[in-house]
Amino acid sequence: MSKLNLILALIALLALTACGTGSGTIGGFGGGGTSGSFTNANLKGHYAYQIVGTDLTTGTIEPFRESGVFVADGNGNVTAGEDDLADLVDGDIPLSSTLVPSTTGTAYSVSSDGTALLTLNFSNGGAVQLALSVVSSPSVYVVVNALQTPVGGLRSVNGTGVMVPQTAAGFAVPSGPFVFRMQNVNGVTGTATASVGAITVTGGNVAGNEDQNSAASASQLTLTGAFNAPDPLGRGTGTFTDSNNVTLPFFYYLVDSGHLHLFSDSTIGNMGVGRAVAQTGTSLSGSYVFGSDDNYELGGVNRVGQFSAANGSISGGTFDAVVGGTPTLGGSFGASAYTAGPTSGRFVVNLTPSTGTAIQEICWVVNPSLVFFISNDANQEAGTATLQQGSPFSKSSVNGTFGFSLDGFVINSNNTIDLYDYTGNAHFDGAGNTQLTAFQNLDGSGAPSGTLNGTYTVGSNGRVAGNVSNLSSNLILYLASGSSGYMLLGDTGVQINGSLGQLP
């Protein structure tokens, strides 16, 4: 099915669907499948967050992106924060605001199983309610349950994201070499852009290089720009100007001195999120797992897999992918020498799968344990590869309860589409049985999914294959460790992926 037909089908579906924002009771959403000793104290301190979502209010697909920071006191209150939202429904006007302290009322309550609902109220009249899984601390997975903007009021939205602890003091302009990855979408034209590259920031000034895939056309660009000083909560502004003389303004949120969130928005309809991480190495050695997606394109690609690297070559690997709702499960690719680029840490890999067309990935090494990459093909695919630890793996390698997040859509038999987001807890017993407790947002309406039971097998390379009732008969997970990895639902007509546990 073409992307155009998918979009038309979704528009037809939404035109017939009543808009809703879902509801939930403060106090978590656990369905009784797992238990624990979590309390409000497990959500305490400064957190920086990023959210990628779709606004369904008008009956058409309209992207929204959101970034911010908030301060939680560990007793259910939010005491400070800032937020930036871009939503095409509001004319793509950046809606920046501060948070309204909630010390006179409860903003969140963490249940014993590690689930919670968090409400952030903003001084401009906007608000967002988020379903959380705090199990894989310190990272927290997020699903949007309700969104209100000061321009258009209550919205029907889908969205997922992540919150990470933020260093609460000593914020300064970033300095040194960074590798970054961004995914932008033009809400007016529907054009998606994936970018990866490296910059060096000296005295607030930027110099670097970027690989960009826009409208299925890859190019190498040089970058200049600037980072301005951050405020006391770590939020600052900046610009990137490429060698095509295109300037991208952005906000940034410092997570710490070596990690920042990027949020872009412009008057020509571009919006996106990304991250930059201090570059501390440029070589690869060992076994890696990866996950990638197309940030906006319906009918795009989701991919997860594993490979080994040493001495300037990829010795081959395995992968699972879904393109436009059509899965390729248990795929493999052969050895490939990777070609180093003119800038340290950049290399290109040409993969030849056992089935399908060749894949070229443009990669930038953040450090020996982390790689950002984009594809050089018709999909604006972007992803992350992580050094694998703990192999060889078996069923007993996966034993415990971990947070997870999933996002995507399902193509129905009548060619309409339902949008799905999930976050919650996944319990693996080490013997081949699993149980998931999730909060589900379906077409803008949120509710607990209840307990989902299933089984799983584990290959020695860390590939987990699961069958989970009322979710997926082909849940694929590539383990970065015994408690984290990249997830994909490999069912026909399903385009949903995500992650498990705490990834770098």
N, C-alpha and C positions, 0 to 999 in steps of 0.2 A: 504494500500500500504506500502511496506517495505521501510526503509530508503535507502537501496541500490537502489531500483527501482526509488525512487525520485531523487537520485543523478544522476543516469544514464539518467533520463529524462531531468534533468536540463542541463547536459552536451550536450545532443543532441540539446536542444533548443539553447544554447549559441553558438554552432558550426555553427548555421544557422543565428545567429543574428549579424548584424553589430554593432561593438563597437562604443560607443559614450559617451561623458562626459557631454552632456547637455550644455545649455547656458542660460544666463540670463543677464538682464541689471541691473547694479548697481542702486539701488534705491528702492529695495523691489519687492515683487511679488504679492501684494494684488490684488484681482480681483474685487474690488469695493463693495463687500458684506458688509464689516464693515468699519467704519471710526474711527478716533481718533485724538489725538493731539501729537502723538509721534514724536520725532526728534532724531538727532544724540546724543543729550545729554542723551538719555535713554540707551546708550551703552557707559559708561564711567567708567574707572578704571581698576583694575587688574581682569582678569577672568581665572579660571582654567577650562579646558575642558577634556572630555573623549569621544572617538568615537569607536563604534563597527561596523565593516562592512565586506563586501565581495568584493574581487577583481575578476572581470569577464574577465579580459583582455585576458587571455590565452584560454578562452572557457571552463574552469573548475572552480569549486568552490574553491577559495583560500581566507582564512580569512585574514583580516588586522585589527590591533588595533592601536589606536593613543591617545596620551595624551599630554597636553602642557599647557602653560600659555601665555597670551598676555596682553598688556597694551593698552587700547583705550583712546584717549584724549577727546572724546565727540564731536569732530569736523570732524569725518570721517577718522581719521588717527590712525594707529597702530605704537606705538613708540618703543616697545621692546617686547621680548618674547622668549620662548624656546619650542621645540617640540621633541617628541619621536614617531617614527613610526616603527611598525613591520609588514612586508608583506612577505608572503612565496614566492611570485613571485620574490622577490629580494634575495632569499636564506635565508630569515628570519634573515637578518642582521639588528640590531638596527640602524635606520637612525636618529641619534640625530643631532639637528641643532639649531641655533639661528634664530630669525626672522629678516628680513630686514625692518628697519623703513620705513614707507610709508608717511612721512611728506611732500614729494614732489609730492604725488599723492593720490587720494582718495582710501582708502581701504574698506570703507563701507558707506552706506547711508541709514538711517532708514526712511521708509515711514510713513505717518501719521497713517496708520492702524497697525503699530508695526511690520511689516515684513521688512526684509533686506537681502541683499547678502553681505557677508564679504569675502575678499580675504586675505590670509596670505601667504606671500612669505618668503622662508627660505634661509639662506646664502649658503646652499649646493646645491642650484638649484631646490629644491622641492617647492611645493606650494599646497594649498588646498583652494577651494572656498566652502563656507558654506551658505546655506539658513537658516535664523534665524526667530524665533518668540520671540520678547522681551516683549510680552504682560504680561506674568506671572512673572514679575520682582520680585525679583532679578534673579531667574533662567531663563536661555535662552535655548530653545530647538533648536536642530541643525539637519539638513540633509545635507549630503555631495553632492555637485553638481558636483565638479570636483576635481581630485587628480593628482598631478604630483610628481614623485619621481626622484631624480638625477640618479638613476640606470636605470630605464626603461621608463622615460618620462611620457607622458599623459596616464592616466588609465581610464578604464571603471569600475566604482565602485558604490556600494550601501553602505550607512552607516548612522547611526543616533547617536545622543549623546546629552549631556547637558553641558552647561557652567554655572558656579556659581561664584559669586564675591569672590575675594581672599583678605585677609588682606594684605596690601601692605608693612608692615614694621614689624620689630621685629621677623623675622623668626629664629627659633631655632630647635634643634633636638626634635622630639615629646617626650613627657614624660607622664607617667601615664598609667592607664588601657584603652584599646581600644577593641571594637568589630569590626571584619572585615568580609567582604564577597568578594570572588573573583570567577570569572568564566574564566577558561583557556581552550584553545583548542590546540592540537598538530596538526599543519597544515600538517605534514607528514603522520601520522597515522589516523587522523580524530577523535582521542579520545578526548572527552570533560571531564573536571573536574570541579566540583563545590565544593567550600570550604567555611566554616564559622567557626568562632572561636573567642577566646579572647586572647589578649596578654597584658603584662605589660612591658613598656619600662622604664628602669632605667639607666641613664647615657649612653644612646644609645644602651644598651644591651636588648635583647628580651628574654622573657620567657612566654610560654603560651600553649594553647591547641587548637586543630583543629579537626573538623569533615570534612571528605572529601568523596565525591562520585565520583569515577573515574571508567569508563567503567562498570557502574552499580554495583560497589562494594564499599560499605560504610565502613569506618574505622575511629577510633579515634586515633589521634596522638598527641604527645607533640612537641612543637616548641622551638627552640632557634634561635638566629640570632642577627642582628645589624642594627641600623639606623646610617648612617653617616650624618655629618653636611650639611644642605641645603645651596644653593648659594643665592645671593641677591634676586632672583625671587622665592624662595621657593622650588626649585627642589633639591632633594637629591637622594642618592642611598642606598640600603640595601640588606639584604639577610634573608631568612627564611630557616632553616634546620630542617626537621622533624625527628621523631624517626625511620623512615626507612632509614635515612642518605641520603635523597634527598634534595638538596639545590636549592632553587628558588631565583635567583637574581631579583631585581626589582628597578625601579625608583619610587620615590614618589614626589607628588606635594602638598605642604601644602595649604589648603584652609584657615584654621585658626588653632589655637593651638589645637582645638578639632576635626578637620575634615581633612582628607587627601585622595587624590586620589592615587591609586596604579596602576602601569603599569609593567607587567612582560614580559620578553623576554629571551630566552636562545638559545644556539647553537643546541639543540636537537629538535627544532621545536615548543616548547611551547610558547604561547603568550596569554596575557589576561589583563583584567582590573578589578579593584575592588575599594573598598573604606573602610576606617576605621574611626570610630566615637568614641569619648571618651565615656566610659561607666560610667553612673551616676546613675544607678538604676538597680535592678534585678527582679522586680515583675511586674505582669500584673493585671490590673483591668479596666474593661470597655468594650466597643464595639470597634472592630478593623476591618479594611478592609485590603485586601492584594492583591498583584499582583506578579506573578512569570512567568518565562519562561525558556526555554532551550536555552542557549546562542548561540549554533551553530548547534545542531543536526536537520537536516531536518527530519520531522516526529516526532519531539519532542512534548513537552506539553507547552501550555500557559494556565494560570489559574488566575481567579480573584474571590474574594468572601468576605464574612463578617462573623465574629464570635464574641462571647462574652466570656470574661474570668473573673474569680473571685475565690479566695480561692483555688488555685491549680487545677482548672478544667476549661475545655471548655464546655460551656453549649449548644453547637451546633451552626449551622450556615447554610449559603447557599453559593453556588459557581456556576460558569460557566467555562467551560473548552473546549479547542479544542486540540485533540491529533491526529497528522498526518492528519489534515484536517477534522476530524470528530468531530462535536460539541456535547457537553452535556450541555444543557441550563436548568436553573432553578433547578439545583441539590441541595441536602441538605445533611447534615451529623448530626449525633446525638452527645450527650454529651460524653466527654472523659476526664478522669482525666489525667493530664499531669505529667510525671515522671521527677522529678528534677535530674540533673546529678551531678557528683562529684565536679563540678566547679560552682561557683556562677553565676547565670544568664543563665545556660544551661538547657533546658528541651526538652523532646520528647513527641510529640502528635500523637496518633493513631486515625485517622479519618476513620469512616465507612460511605461512601456515600450511598445515597438511591439507586443508581445504580452504577455498576462497582466495581472494587476491592478496598480494603482498602488502605489508604494513610498514610505513616508515615513521619512526618516532624520533622527535627532536628532544634531546635530554640535556638538562643542566644539573650538575651534581651540587647539592647543598653541603653535604659531608659524606663520608663513606657509608653512612647508614640511611641517607635520604636523598631522593632524586625527584625533581619536578620535570614533567614532560608534556608535550602536545603532539598530536598526529599531523602528518603532512598528507592529508587526503580530503575528501569531500565533507567529512565530519569535523566539527570544531571540538574534537575530543581533547580533554586535558586530564592529567592524572598525577599520581604520586606512587613511587616505588620505595619500599622500606626493607632494610636488611632483615633477613629472617633469622630468628634465634630459637633453638630448641629442637631442631631436626636431628634424627628422623622422628616423625610424629606417629601417634597411634590414638586410639579412642581415649586412652587414659591421659593423653596429653591435654585434653580439653575437659576440665573438671572444675566447675564452679559457676557462679552467677555473674554475668557481665552486662553492661549497658549496650544497647544497639540502636541504630537509626536506619530507616529505609525510606526511599522517596522515588516516585515515578508514577506510571499510569498503567491501566489495563484496557486493552482493546476488546470490546464486547462483541458477541456474535452478530449483532446488527450494525457493526462498524462505528458505534458510538464509543466514547472513552470516559472512563472514570479515573480521577486523579486520587492517588493514595499517598499518605505519609504515615510513618509509624515511628514511635520511640518507646522503649521500655526495657525490660530485663529478659535475658536469655539464660536459662539454666541448663548446663550440660552435666550429666552425672558420671562421666568418665567411662561408661559402659555401653554407650550407644543410644541413650534416651535423652530427649531434650524437651524443655517446657518454656514457652514464651508468654510473657505478660506485657501487653502493649497498649498504648493510647493510639487510636487510629483517627486520622482526619480524612474523610471521604468527601470529595467535591465541596470542601469548605465546611463540613459538619463533623465535629469532633466528638468522640465517645470512647470509653474503654473497650478493647476488643475481647476481654475475657482471657481465659487461659487457653493457649494453643499447644497441643501435645504433638510430639513427633519422635523420629528416630534419626540417627546419623551414622555415617562411616567416615573414617579418616585414612587418607593415603599417607605414605611415608614422606611425601613432599609437602605435606600440610594442606592438601586439598580435601575439604570436608564436603560431603554430599548428604543433604538432609531431605526428609519428607515431613512437612509440618502441616497438620490438619488446618483447613480453612485459611491457609496462607500460600503454600507452595509445595509441589511434589518434587521440585528440583532446586532446593535452596543450596547454593554453592558458596563456600567460604574458603578463602586462601589465608592460612594462618601466618601472621608475622611472628607470633609467639603463641604460647598456650592460652593466652587471654585476649588476643587482639587479631584483627584481620579485616580483609575486604570482602563484602558480601554482594551476591547477585541472585535474583530469582530467575532461574533459567527455564521458565514455562512459556509455551507458545502464547502469543498475544499479550505478554507481560513485559513491561520495560521499567523495572524497579531494581535499584541497587543501593548500597550503603556500606556501613562499617560496624564492626563489633569491637568493644573495648577501647582502650586508650591507645591511639596511634600518634606518632610524632607530628 
